[in-house]
Amino acid sequence: MKKYKLNGYLVAGIILTGIIILWIIAGRFYTPYNPTKMSSAKLQGPSLAHLFGTDKFGRDIFSRVMQGSGTTLVIAVLTILIGSVCGTIVGAMTGYFGGMLDEVLMRINDALTAFPSILLALVIISILGPGKQNVIIALGIVFIPSYARVTRTAFASQREVNYITSARLMGASSSRILLVHMLPNTLHVLLPAMTIGFNNAVLAEASMSFLGIGVTPPDVSMGYMLSEAQGMFKSAPWYALSVGMVIALLVFGVGLIGEGLQRRNKEVD
């Protein structure tokens, strides 16, 4: 049985990301203040009463960040699920079967890749309209080509190895070979790609909502709050700094996990 060395990047990433995710989950059930309730405590700086201060409407920024980061997390996770599942299916089929199927699907994949990802997402959003669900659909579609290309390479490299040839000679079906024999051996490639995709999804959602074409009220996301904070940066700079800090810590934590997975893969190789 293989023994892995303790990976500092992976451990640090799991701890940091775990703390942030637990904090975000807690925000779905409890916040110190009602995130949408206005009060007379307007534009107050960070204090024990309001850890991240208040905005121009007297709303507690800490509570709003807890709520908004939950929306961003849900969007990022669902986006990665759509992109990775669909991309893995396409990549597995093209990498294993090859031939005309490979040519057709990968040419479609290349056509989608030819567009800058954010531009393609904007086109899809312009058709579907803004909103949380449409942002998830748009980003999920945008991320499919990258996962398809990664998994295609991984599956194609395994197609003729001995254990796959033996399974084929023993009468194993293509679906069994793909799911039972090949897929587990591609996870070492897919998982680091998913961490990169997660960070890209967080930043893409923040960018789109900041521009006003992503998440819209009554939903609140990190990008939407950055857009709000822009108009009060001089009077309440702590708003933008608080939101930006949470985004940076989340992206940094997941990035550490991805780096740790890649380093572990190199150790195994």
C-alpha angles and dihedrals in degrees: 000000000000118000119209124209118240105272111213094196093052095045094047091046094050092048095047095042092044092054092050093046092049089050090049092048090049087055090062089064105026138021126173090239137013102275093217100039115111121215142173092259093095125173095355116164124237112298141148089274093049111021094193096028127240134283130234090280093052093251118149107252094201090059092045092051090050089053097041096046088056090058091048091049092051091049093049094047095047091045091054091046092053094044097043098043095046093039092049091051092051093043093047094051095046094042095048104036100030117173122087093344089058092048096050099043095042093049088054088047091051091050091055092045091053089071118075105255096235091048092052090049090051091051092051092046090050088057098042098033129234123301140105097273094048092049089054092050093046096048092042090056092045092054097049097085095055093051091044092056094046095048093042090059092047095049094043091054090056098044097094102030118123100256092051091048090049092050090050092050090050089059100256112163121244091248091054092047091050098044104032105030108024107029096060089052092054096052091089087064098037100049097059088046089054092054090052090046091050092055091046090051092051092050094043092051091048091050095048095045090046088057090050097247099098130054113008133191136314082038115069125203137171092261092049090052091049087055089051091047093053091071093053102036093121096044097038111016090162089073095064092037092052094049092043091049093055092047091048094049093048093048091044093050094050089044090056089053090052092048091048092051092050092049091049090051090054090051090052092048 
